[in-house]
Amino acid sequence: MPAPTLSPEDIARLARRAGLPLPEHRLADVTATVNAIDSVLSSLRTLPPGDTPPAPAFSAVPRPAVPRKSS
């Protein structure tokens, strides 16, 4: 179930609760950005995790190159 869209009043209230200054003239832009990001994240939440290992399993050490077959 997608999260409800946040209103400018919701964003202003959240900014106040977080102690973040949010000028009135920026409220519409911040609201649009937050809702756009939430929309993308909502679509990612619907993806099945499958066989994807958790992030701590990532290794930045390069693996040996696999030799290519010559024709």
Rosetta blueprint (number, residue, H / E / L):
1 M L
2 P L
3 A L
4 P L
5 T L
6 L L
7 S L
8 P H
9 E H
10 D H
11 I H
12 A H
13 R H
14 L H
15 A H
16 R H
17 R H
18 A H
19 G L
20 L L
21 P L
22 L L
23 P L
24 E H
25 H H
26 R H
27 L H
28 A H
29 D H
30 V H
31 T H
32 A H
33 T H
34 V H
35 N H
36 A H
37 I H
38 D H
39 S H
40 V H
41 L H
42 S H
43 S H
44 L H
45 R H
46 T L
47 L L
48 P L
49 P L
50 G L
51 D L
52 T L
53 P L
54 P L
55 A H
56 P H
57 A H
58 F L
59 S L
60 A L
61 V L
62 P L
63 R L
64 P L
65 A L
66 V L
67 P L
68 R L
69 K L
70 S L
71 S L
